[in-house]
Amino acid sequence: MKNIKFTSRVILSIVLVSLGLLIAAVPRNTTTPFKLSAEQILDELKSGTQYLEPDAIAQMIVEKDPSLQLIDVRSQSEFEKFSLPGAINIPLDNLLSPDFQDILNQDAMTNVLYANGSTRANEAWMLIRQLGYHNNYVLAGGLNLWFETIMNPQAPSTTSSNDEIAKYDFRKGTSQALGGGGTLTTSENKESSTSAVPKPKPQGKKKTVKGGCS
C-alpha cells in the first residue's frame, strides 16, 4: 500500500512539473470550446481525484460491474497486442472525434482511461476534462502498476496483518481469473476477507452510451 501511495505521489509530481508540455501535446481542439481553464485543471490534478487505484478497478472487473468502461488510449497496434478485459480503444490522437463524444461525455458509465504509464492517460483526461466531461478517470500507474500489483503481486511476509494478506489473496485471485496463474497463500490461522473498495459514483442523469465492460 505504501508503494502504491508513493508511486501515486511520484506520478502526480511528474504531471505537475510537465503540465504545460502535456497540454501542448494533446491534439488541438478546433471545434469544441473549452469549459475549464488550465488553472482549474491544475487544481484538480493537485487533488488527485482523477486517479483510481488498480485494486478498485480489479474489483470492478471481478464483479463484472456494468458501469465500468475501460478506455485504452494507446495506439491500435499496442491495443491489439494486449488490453484489459472489456476495454475499448480510443487512441489519444482520435480523442476529439465526434464518433467518441457519446462515450466520453455521459453520466452513466465510469470511464477509466489507461496507457502503459499514467502520462498519456493524463493527457487524455486533461483534454476531455477541459471540455467539461465528467465520470472520466485515470488508472493510477497504468498497465505498468497493474502488472506489478494485480497480475504479479508480491507475497506478504508471515508477520503481515490480516488486511495485507486479504489484499494479496484478492490480487492473486484476480491474477488467476485473468490468466496470471499462481496459488493463494492465506495463512490458516488468519481469517482474511477482502474489504469492498469504494467505487466512484456517476453524477447527473444517465444517457445511453456505446461500449461496456463484460
FENGI-V199162 format. One record per residue. N is the residue number from 1. PHI is phi as a letter, one per 20 degrees, with the letter a starting at -180 (999 if undefined). Layout:
# FENGI-V199162
((N/PHI) (N/PHI))
This chain:
# FENGI-V199162
((1/999) (2/f) (3/f) (4/f) (5/f) (6/f) (7/f) (8/f) (9/f) (10/f) (11/f) (12/f) (13/f) (14/f) (15/f) (16/f) (17/f) (18/d) (19/g) (20/f) (21/f) (22/f) (23/f) (24/f) (25/f) (26/f) (27/g) (28/f) (29/e) (30/d) (31/c) (32/d) (33/f) (34/f) (35/d) (36/d) (37/e) (38/f) (39/f) (40/f) (41/f) (42/f) (43/f) (44/f) (45/f) (46/f) (47/f) (48/m) (49/f) (50/f) (51/e) (52/c) (53/f) (54/g) (55/f) (56/f) (57/f) (58/g) (59/f) (60/f) (61/f) (62/f) (63/e) (64/l) (65/f) (66/f) (67/e) (68/e) (69/c) (70/e) (71/c) (72/e) (73/e) (74/f) (75/f) (76/f) (77/f) (78/f) (79/f) (80/f) (81/f) (82/a) (83/b) (84/f) (85/g) (86/m) (87/f) (88/d) (89/d) (90/c) (91/g) (92/g) (93/f) (94/d) (95/f) (96/e) (97/f) (98/g) (99/f) (100/d) (101/f) (102/f) (103/f) (104/e) (105/d) (106/b) (107/c) (108/d) (109/d) (110/d) (111/e) (112/c) (113/e) (114/b) (115/b) (116/f) (117/d) (118/d) (119/f) (120/f) (121/f) (122/f) (123/g) (124/f) (125/f) (126/f) (127/f) (128/f) (129/f) (130/f) (131/e) (132/n) (133/f) (134/d) (135/m) (136/d) (137/c) (138/c) (139/f) (140/g) (141/n) (142/m) (143/f) (144/f) (145/f) (146/g) (147/f) (148/f) (149/e) (150/e) (151/e) (152/c) (153/f) (154/e) (155/f) (156/f) (157/f) (158/f) (159/e) (160/f) (161/f) (162/g) (163/f) (164/f) (165/f) (166/f) (167/f) (168/f) (169/f) (170/f) (171/f) (172/f) (173/f) (174/f) (175/g) (176/f) (177/f) (178/e) (179/n) (180/e) (181/m) (182/o) (183/c) (184/f) (185/c) (186/f) (187/f) (188/f) (189/e) (190/c) (191/e) (192/c) (193/c) (194/f) (195/f) (196/f) (197/e) (198/g) (199/d) (200/f) (201/d) (202/g) (203/d) (204/n) (205/e) (206/f) (207/c) (208/f) (209/c) (210/e) (211/n) (212/q) (213/e) (214/d))
